[in-house]
Amino acid sequence: MTEHLLDVRGLRTWFETPKGTVKAVDGVDLTLERGEILGLVGESGSGKSITGFSLLGLVDAPGKIVEGEIRFLGEDLRAASHRRLRALRGNRIAMIFQDPMMTLNPVLRIGTQMIETVQAHERVSKAEARARARDALGMVGIPHPEERIDAYPHEFSGGMRQRVAIAIALLHRPDLIIADEPTTALDVTIQSQILSEVQTLTRDLGMGMIWISHDLGVVGQLAQKVAVMYAGRIVERGSVDEVLDRPRHPYTRGLLDSLPMENDRGQPLRQIPGNAPPPLGRPEGCPFRPRCARATDACLEEPAETGSAARAWRCFHPLDQIGASA
């Protein structure tokens, strides 16, 4: 069998609080191959970002991975030492944050930060590290990289700062990039440019990428596969075309129906009734049950995943027809 770039099985990341246990990630399975982009989508609080942080071992107390396997090119990351994880982060596995200033130090020149990043993982000269940094800036579409490498972060626009953050993530040609809503704060023109560049880089460099987003429109444009999260669980997964054109879970259908392009001009936007359950107040059984028009007494039990390795959902009453209403 071919080894997956990333193979996650039964991942559970919980937070112990004085009021109880918050099951932020509660049994997540994911696989990713080289050259592939997986979109991880869902409402705020669904567990997307915590999933990404868990993969990198960046969950701070009181959070803890309590169960599951995380295998990167066959290596068990849960069994890896802190030193080994530090060696992997930024080198073989990189992360791009929503706010580029989480990556960039405002008082250091861009070049200084990028050179330090290179030399943190490899013994190369400062001149060679600078050349790699300059090339990475050019790769993500920053004009005149030889000059801009000496600028400070405040001298870049928001879109350009995000490009710098992506360039830093690419410095070591990582095998895996986890991108946590990196274009959310950008205008649509810059967002479209960055999405196009990310697709090209992923394909040309043979990287795998997990693109975390609440925007199904962006994921539909960018990814090959999609996993829909709700209340800490993946409720539907499959290829982008299958999931977005023929959703089986009512929650996925609700997300699609709420997109402006799916609504008639001049009519109120359709939306999913109610709110996502609070972290400490999740209902028994299917967590989407209180908001679902298809719910029955069967939904008082937790639905098992149905389908195949490539296409699956968690629902007792899945949608059968294209365009069926949630």
C-alpha positions as a Markdown table, in Angstrom:
| # | Residue | x | y | z |
|---|---|---|---|---|
| 1 | Met | 0.0 | 0.0 | 0.0 |
| 2 | Thr | 1.2 | 3.5 | -0.8 |
| 3 | Glu | 2.1 | 5.5 | 2.4 |
| 4 | His | 0.0 | 8.6 | 2.9 |
| 5 | Leu | 1.6 | 12.0 | 3.4 |
| 6 | Leu | -0.6 | 12.4 | 6.5 |
| 7 | Asp | -2.9 | 9.9 | 8.1 |
| 8 | Val | -5.0 | 10.9 | 11.1 |
| 9 | Arg | -7.2 | 8.4 | 12.9 |
| 10 | Gly | -9.5 | 9.0 | 15.8 |
| 11 | Leu | -8.0 | 12.3 | 16.9 |
| 12 | Arg | -9.5 | 13.6 | 20.1 |
| 13 | Thr | -8.3 | 16.9 | 21.7 |
| 14 | Trp | -10.0 | 17.9 | 24.9 |
| 15 | Phe | -9.8 | 20.8 | 27.3 |
| 16 | Glu | -10.3 | 20.2 | 31.0 |
| 17 | Thr | -12.0 | 23.2 | 32.5 |
| 18 | Pro | -13.5 | 23.9 | 36.0 |
| 19 | Lys | -17.0 | 23.5 | 34.4 |
| 20 | Gly | -16.3 | 20.3 | 32.6 |
| 21 | Thr | -14.6 | 18.8 | 29.6 |
| 22 | Val | -14.6 | 20.6 | 26.3 |
| 23 | Lys | -14.4 | 18.1 | 23.5 |
| 24 | Ala | -13.0 | 20.5 | 20.9 |
| 25 | Val | -11.9 | 17.7 | 18.5 |
| 26 | Asp | -13.8 | 14.5 | 19.0 |
| 27 | Gly | -12.8 | 11.6 | 16.7 |
| 28 | Val | -11.4 | 13.1 | 13.5 |
| 29 | Asp | -10.1 | 11.0 | 10.7 |
| 30 | Leu | -8.1 | 12.6 | 7.8 |
| 31 | Thr | -5.8 | 11.4 | 5.0 |
| 32 | Leu | -3.7 | 13.6 | 2.7 |
| 33 | Glu | -1.5 | 12.9 | -0.3 |
| 34 | Arg | 1.3 | 14.8 | -1.9 |
| 35 | Gly | 0.2 | 17.5 | -4.3 |
| 36 | Glu | -3.3 | 17.5 | -2.7 |
| 37 | Ile | -5.2 | 20.3 | -1.0 |
| 38 | Leu | -7.8 | 19.3 | 1.6 |
| 39 | Gly | -10.3 | 21.9 | 2.6 |
| 40 | Leu | -11.4 | 21.7 | 6.3 |
| 41 | Val | -14.6 | 23.7 | 6.6 |
| 42 | Gly | -17.2 | 24.6 | 9.3 |
| 43 | Glu | -18.6 | 27.3 | 11.4 |
| 44 | Ser | -16.5 | 29.1 | 14.1 |
| 45 | Gly | -16.0 | 26.8 | 17.0 |
| 46 | Ser | -16.4 | 23.6 | 15.0 |
| 47 | Gly | -12.9 | 22.5 | 15.9 |
| 48 | Lys | -11.0 | 23.3 | 12.6 |
| 49 | Ser | -8.2 | 25.3 | 14.0 |
| 50 | Ile | -7.7 | 23.1 | 17.1 |
| 51 | Thr | -7.4 | 20.2 | 14.6 |
| 52 | Gly | -4.6 | 22.0 | 12.8 |
| 53 | Phe | -2.8 | 22.9 | 16.0 |
| 54 | Ser | -3.1 | 19.3 | 17.2 |
| 55 | Leu | -1.3 | 18.0 | 14.1 |
| 56 | Leu | 1.6 | 20.2 | 14.9 |
| 57 | Gly | 1.6 | 19.5 | 18.6 |
| 58 | Leu | 0.8 | 23.1 | 19.4 |
| 59 | Val | -2.1 | 22.6 | 21.8 |
| 60 | Asp | -1.4 | 24.4 | 25.1 |
| 61 | Ala | -2.8 | 23.4 | 28.5 |
| 62 | Pro | -5.5 | 22.8 | 29.6 |
| 63 | Gly | -5.8 | 21.3 | 26.1 |
| 64 | Lys | -4.5 | 17.8 | 25.5 |
| 65 | Ile | -4.6 | 15.2 | 22.8 |
| 66 | Val | -6.2 | 12.3 | 24.7 |
| 67 | Glu | -6.6 | 9.8 | 21.9 |
| 68 | Gly | -5.8 | 9.1 | 18.2 |
| 69 | Glu | -3.0 | 8.6 | 15.8 |
| 70 | Ile | -1.2 | 11.3 | 13.8 |
| 71 | Arg | 1.2 | 9.7 | 11.2 |
| 72 | Phe | 3.3 | 11.9 | 9.0 |
| 73 | Leu | 5.0 | 9.9 | 6.2 |
| 74 | Gly | 4.6 | 6.9 | 8.5 |
| 75 | Glu | 6.1 | 8.6 | 11.6 |
| 76 | Asp | 4.0 | 8.6 | 14.7 |
| 77 | Leu | 4.0 | 12.3 | 15.7 |
| 78 | Arg | 2.2 | 11.6 | 19.0 |
| 79 | Ala | 5.2 | 9.5 | 20.0 |
| 80 | Ala | 7.7 | 12.1 | 18.8 |
| 81 | Ser | 9.8 | 14.0 | 21.4 |
| 82 | His | 9.5 | 17.7 | 21.8 |
| 83 | Arg | 12.9 | 18.1 | 20.2 |
| 84 | Arg | 11.8 | 16.0 | 17.2 |
| 85 | Leu | 8.6 | 18.1 | 16.8 |
| 86 | Arg | 10.7 | 21.3 | 16.9 |
| 87 | Ala | 12.8 | 19.9 | 14.1 |
| 88 | Leu | 9.8 | 19.1 | 12.0 |
| 89 | Arg | 7.9 | 22.4 | 12.5 |
| 90 | Gly | 8.8 | 25.0 | 9.9 |
| 91 | Asn | 11.0 | 22.5 | 8.1 |
| 92 | Arg | 9.0 | 19.5 | 6.9 |
| 93 | Ile | 5.6 | 20.8 | 8.3 |
| 94 | Ala | 4.8 | 24.5 | 8.1 |
| 95 | Met | 1.8 | 26.6 | 9.2 |
| 96 | Ile | 0.3 | 29.8 | 7.8 |
| 97 | Phe | -1.8 | 31.8 | 10.2 |
| 98 | Gln | -4.8 | 34.0 | 9.5 |
| 99 | Asp | -2.9 | 37.0 | 10.9 |
| 100 | Pro | 0.5 | 37.3 | 9.3 |
| 101 | Met | 1.8 | 39.3 | 12.3 |
| 102 | Met | 1.6 | 36.0 | 14.2 |
| 103 | Thr | 4.5 | 35.0 | 12.0 |
| 104 | Leu | 6.3 | 38.3 | 11.5 |
| 105 | Asn | 8.2 | 40.3 | 14.1 |
| 106 | Pro | 7.3 | 44.0 | 13.6 |
| 107 | Val | 10.8 | 45.3 | 14.7 |
| 108 | Leu | 12.9 | 43.1 | 12.4 |
| 109 | Arg | 13.5 | 43.4 | 8.7 |
| 110 | Ile | 11.8 | 40.7 | 6.6 |
| 111 | Gly | 15.2 | 39.4 | 5.4 |
| 112 | Thr | 16.5 | 39.0 | 9.0 |
| 113 | Gln | 13.5 | 36.9 | 9.9 |
| 114 | Met | 13.7 | 34.7 | 6.9 |
| 115 | Ile | 17.5 | 34.2 | 7.2 |
| 116 | Glu | 17.0 | 33.2 | 10.8 |
| 117 | Thr | 14.3 | 30.7 | 9.8 |
| 118 | Val | 16.6 | 29.1 | 7.2 |
| 119 | Gln | 19.6 | 28.9 | 9.6 |
| 120 | Ala | 17.4 | 27.5 | 12.4 |
| 121 | His | 17.1 | 24.2 | 10.5 |
| 122 | Glu | 20.1 | 24.1 | 8.2 |
| 123 | Arg | 23.8 | 25.0 | 8.4 |
| 124 | Val | 24.2 | 27.4 | 5.5 |
| 125 | Ser | 25.9 | 30.7 | 5.1 |
| 126 | Lys | 24.1 | 34.0 | 5.6 |
| 127 | Ala | 24.5 | 34.8 | 1.9 |
| 128 | Glu | 22.9 | 31.5 | 0.9 |
| 129 | Ala | 20.1 | 31.9 | 3.3 |
| 130 | Arg | 19.4 | 35.4 | 2.0 |
| 131 | Ala | 19.4 | 34.1 | -1.6 |
| 132 | Arg | 16.8 | 31.5 | -0.6 |
| 133 | Ala | 14.7 | 34.1 | 1.1 |
| 134 | Arg | 14.8 | 36.3 | -1.9 |
| 135 | Asp | 13.8 | 33.5 | -4.2 |
| 136 | Ala | 10.9 | 32.5 | -1.9 |
| 137 | Leu | 9.6 | 36.1 | -2.0 |
| 138 | Gly | 9.7 | 36.1 | -5.8 |
| 139 | Met | 8.0 | 32.7 | -5.8 |
| 140 | Val | 4.9 | 34.2 | -4.0 |
| 141 | Gly | 4.6 | 37.2 | -6.3 |
| 142 | Ile | 6.3 | 39.9 | -4.4 |
| 143 | Pro | 7.9 | 42.4 | -6.9 |
| 144 | His | 11.5 | 43.4 | -6.6 |
| 145 | Pro | 12.3 | 40.8 | -3.9 |
| 146 | Glu | 16.0 | 41.9 | -3.7 |
| 147 | Glu | 14.9 | 45.3 | -2.5 |
| 148 | Arg | 11.8 | 44.3 | -0.5 |
| 149 | Ile | 13.7 | 41.8 | 1.5 |
| 150 | Asp | 15.2 | 44.6 | 3.5 |
| 151 | Ala | 11.8 | 46.2 | 4.4 |
| 152 | Tyr | 10.0 | 46.0 | 7.7 |
| 153 | Pro | 6.6 | 44.3 | 8.0 |
| 154 | His | 4.8 | 47.7 | 8.4 |
| 155 | Glu | 6.1 | 48.7 | 4.9 |
| 156 | Phe | 3.9 | 46.0 | 3.3 |
| 157 | Ser | 0.2 | 45.9 | 2.7 |
| 158 | Gly | -1.9 | 43.3 | 4.4 |
| 159 | Gly | -1.9 | 41.1 | 1.3 |
| 160 | Met | 1.8 | 41.5 | 0.9 |
| 161 | Arg | 2.4 | 40.6 | 4.5 |
| 162 | Gln | 0.4 | 37.4 | 4.0 |
| 163 | Arg | 2.5 | 36.6 | 0.9 |
| 164 | Val | 5.6 | 37.0 | 3.1 |
| 165 | Ala | 4.2 | 34.6 | 5.6 |
| 166 | Ile | 3.5 | 32.1 | 2.8 |
| 167 | Ala | 7.1 | 32.6 | 1.6 |
| 168 | Ile | 8.5 | 31.8 | 5.1 |
| 169 | Ala | 6.4 | 28.7 | 5.1 |
| 170 | Leu | 7.9 | 27.7 | 1.8 |
| 171 | Leu | 11.6 | 28.3 | 2.7 |
| 172 | His | 12.3 | 24.7 | 3.4 |
| 173 | Arg | 10.0 | 23.3 | 0.7 |
| 174 | Pro | 7.9 | 21.5 | 3.4 |
| 175 | Asp | 6.0 | 18.3 | 2.7 |
| 176 | Leu | 2.9 | 19.6 | 4.5 |
| 177 | Ile | 1.5 | 23.1 | 5.0 |
| 178 | Ile | -1.4 | 23.8 | 7.4 |
| 179 | Ala | -3.1 | 27.1 | 6.4 |
| 180 | Asp | -5.5 | 28.5 | 9.0 |
| 181 | Glu | -7.8 | 30.9 | 7.1 |
| 182 | Pro | -4.9 | 32.8 | 5.7 |
| 183 | Thr | -6.9 | 34.9 | 3.2 |
| 184 | Thr | -10.0 | 35.7 | 5.3 |
| 185 | Ala | -9.0 | 39.4 | 6.0 |
| 186 | Leu | -7.9 | 40.1 | 2.4 |
| 187 | Asp | -10.0 | 41.7 | -0.3 |
| 188 | Val | -11.3 | 39.3 | -3.0 |
| 189 | Thr | -8.9 | 40.4 | -5.7 |
| 190 | Ile | -5.8 | 39.7 | -3.5 |
| 191 | Gln | -7.4 | 36.5 | -2.2 |
| 192 | Ser | -8.0 | 35.2 | -5.7 |
| 193 | Gln | -4.3 | 35.9 | -6.6 |
| 194 | Ile | -3.0 | 34.1 | -3.5 |
| 195 | Leu | -5.3 | 31.1 | -4.1 |
| 196 | Ser | -4.1 | 30.7 | -7.6 |
| 197 | Glu | -0.4 | 30.9 | -6.5 |
| 198 | Val | -1.0 | 28.4 | -3.7 |
| 199 | Gln | -2.6 | 25.9 | -6.2 |
| 200 | Thr | 0.4 | 26.3 | -8.5 |
| 201 | Leu | 3.0 | 26.0 | -5.7 |
| 202 | Thr | 1.3 | 22.9 | -4.2 |
| 203 | Arg | 1.2 | 21.2 | -7.6 |
| 204 | Asp | 4.7 | 22.1 | -8.7 |
| 205 | Leu | 6.5 | 21.4 | -5.3 |
| 206 | Gly | 4.5 | 18.2 | -4.6 |
| 207 | Met | 3.4 | 19.5 | -1.2 |
| 208 | Gly | 0.2 | 18.6 | 0.7 |
| 209 | Met | -1.9 | 21.3 | 2.2 |
| 210 | Ile | -4.8 | 21.5 | 4.7 |
| 211 | Trp | -6.7 | 24.7 | 4.1 |
| 212 | Ile | -8.8 | 25.6 | 7.1 |
| 213 | Ser | -11.8 | 27.9 | 6.2 |
| 214 | His | -15.4 | 28.8 | 6.9 |
| 215 | Asp | -15.8 | 29.7 | 3.3 |
| 216 | Leu | -17.1 | 26.9 | 1.0 |
| 217 | Gly | -16.7 | 29.1 | -2.0 |
| 218 | Val | -12.9 | 29.4 | -1.4 |
| 219 | Val | -12.6 | 25.7 | -0.7 |
| 220 | Gly | -14.5 | 24.9 | -3.9 |
| 221 | Gln | -12.1 | 27.0 | -5.9 |
| 222 | Leu | -8.9 | 25.7 | -4.3 |
| 223 | Ala | -9.2 | 22.2 | -2.9 |
| 224 | Gln | -9.5 | 18.7 | -4.4 |
| 225 | Lys | -11.0 | 17.2 | -1.2 |
| 226 | Val | -13.2 | 18.6 | 1.5 |
| 227 | Ala | -14.0 | 17.6 | 5.1 |
| 228 | Val | -17.0 | 19.4 | 6.8 |
| 229 | Met | -16.7 | 19.8 | 10.6 |
| 230 | Tyr | -19.4 | 20.3 | 13.1 |
| 231 | Ala | -19.1 | 20.3 | 16.9 |
| 232 | Gly | -15.7 | 18.6 | 16.9 |
| 233 | Arg | -16.5 | 15.9 | 14.4 |
| 234 | Ile | -16.2 | 15.5 | 10.6 |
| 235 | Val | -19.8 | 15.0 | 9.4 |
| 236 | Glu | -19.1 | 14.7 | 5.7 |
| 237 | Arg | -16.1 | 14.2 | 3.5 |
| 238 | Gly | -15.2 | 13.4 | -0.1 |
| 239 | Ser | -14.1 | 15.1 | -3.3 |
| 240 | Val | -15.0 | 18.7 | -3.7 |
| 241 | Asp | -17.2 | 18.0 | -6.6 |
| 242 | Glu | -19.1 | 15.3 | -4.9 |
| 243 | Val | -19.6 | 17.1 | -1.6 |
| 244 | Leu | -20.5 | 20.5 | -3.0 |
| 245 | Asp | -22.7 | 19.2 | -5.9 |
| 246 | Arg | -24.3 | 16.3 | -4.0 |
| 247 | Pro | -24.1 | 16.9 | -0.3 |
| 248 | Arg | -25.5 | 14.1 | 1.9 |
| 249 | His | -25.4 | 15.7 | 5.3 |
| 250 | Pro | -28.1 | 18.4 | 6.1 |
| 251 | Tyr | -25.5 | 20.6 | 7.7 |
| 252 | Thr | -23.4 | 20.7 | 4.4 |
| 253 | Arg | -26.6 | 21.5 | 2.5 |
| 254 | Gly | -27.3 | 24.3 | 5.0 |
| 255 | Leu | -23.8 | 25.8 | 4.5 |
| 256 | Leu | -24.3 | 25.7 | 0.7 |
| 257 | Asp | -27.8 | 27.3 | 0.9 |
| 258 | Ser | -26.4 | 30.2 | 3.0 |
| 259 | Leu | -24.0 | 31.3 | 0.2 |
| 260 | Pro | -25.3 | 34.4 | -1.6 |
| 261 | Met | -24.9 | 32.8 | -5.0 |
| 262 | Glu | -27.4 | 30.1 | -3.9 |
| 263 | Asn | -30.1 | 32.7 | -3.1 |
| 264 | Asp | -32.5 | 34.5 | -5.4 |
| 265 | Arg | -31.7 | 38.1 | -6.0 |
| 266 | Gly | -33.6 | 40.5 | -3.7 |
| 267 | Gln | -34.6 | 37.7 | -1.4 |
| 268 | Pro | -33.4 | 37.2 | 2.2 |
| 269 | Leu | -30.5 | 34.9 | 2.6 |
| 270 | Arg | -31.3 | 31.4 | 3.7 |
| 271 | Gln | -29.6 | 30.4 | 6.9 |
| 272 | Ile | -29.3 | 27.4 | 9.2 |
| 273 | Pro | -31.8 | 27.9 | 12.1 |
| 274 | Gly | -30.4 | 28.3 | 15.6 |
| 275 | Asn | -26.8 | 28.3 | 16.7 |
| 276 | Ala | -23.9 | 25.8 | 17.0 |
| 277 | Pro | -24.0 | 24.1 | 20.4 |
| 278 | Pro | -21.8 | 25.6 | 23.1 |
| 279 | Pro | -18.7 | 23.7 | 24.0 |
| 280 | Leu | -20.1 | 22.4 | 27.3 |
| 281 | Gly | -23.7 | 22.0 | 26.1 |
| 282 | Arg | -23.6 | 19.6 | 23.2 |
| 283 | Pro | -26.7 | 17.5 | 22.8 |
| 284 | Glu | -26.8 | 13.8 | 23.0 |
| 285 | Gly | -26.6 | 11.8 | 19.8 |
| 286 | Cys | -26.2 | 13.8 | 16.6 |
| 287 | Pro | -24.9 | 17.3 | 17.6 |
| 288 | Phe | -26.8 | 18.9 | 14.6 |
| 289 | Arg | -30.1 | 17.4 | 15.7 |
| 290 | Pro | -31.6 | 20.6 | 17.3 |
| 291 | Arg | -31.1 | 22.5 | 14.1 |
| 292 | Cys | -32.1 | 19.8 | 11.6 |
| 293 | Ala | -35.5 | 19.7 | 10.0 |
| 294 | Arg | -34.9 | 15.9 | 9.2 |
| 295 | Ala | -34.2 | 14.9 | 12.8 |
| 296 | Thr | -36.2 | 12.0 | 14.4 |
| 297 | Asp | -35.9 | 10.0 | 17.6 |
| 298 | Ala | -33.2 | 7.9 | 15.8 |
| 299 | Cys | -30.9 | 11.0 | 16.0 |
| 300 | Leu | -30.8 | 10.7 | 19.8 |
| 301 | Glu | -28.1 | 8.2 | 19.1 |
| 302 | Glu | -24.7 | 9.2 | 17.7 |
| 303 | Pro | -24.6 | 8.3 | 14.0 |
| 304 | Ala | -21.7 | 6.2 | 12.8 |
| 305 | Glu | -19.9 | 7.1 | 9.6 |
| 306 | Thr | -21.5 | 5.7 | 6.5 |
| 307 | Gly | -20.0 | 5.4 | 3.0 |
| 308 | Ser | -16.5 | 4.5 | 1.8 |
| 309 | Ala | -12.9 | 5.5 | 2.4 |
| 310 | Ala | -13.2 | 8.2 | -0.3 |
| 311 | Arg | -16.8 | 9.4 | 0.4 |
| 312 | Ala | -18.5 | 9.3 | 3.8 |
| 313 | Trp | -21.0 | 11.1 | 6.1 |
| 314 | Arg | -22.5 | 10.9 | 9.6 |
| 315 | Cys | -26.3 | 11.0 | 9.3 |
| 316 | Phe | -29.3 | 8.7 | 9.9 |
| 317 | His | -31.3 | 10.6 | 7.2 |
| 318 | Pro | -28.9 | 11.7 | 4.5 |
| 319 | Leu | -30.0 | 13.7 | 1.5 |
| 320 | Asp | -30.6 | 11.7 | -1.6 |
| 321 | Gln | -31.2 | 14.2 | -4.3 |
| 322 | Ile | -29.2 | 17.1 | -5.8 |
| 323 | Gly | -30.5 | 20.3 | -4.4 |
| 324 | Ala | -32.5 | 18.6 | -1.6 |
| 325 | Ser | -33.3 | 21.0 | 1.2 |
| 326 | Ala | -32.0 | 20.6 | 4.7 |
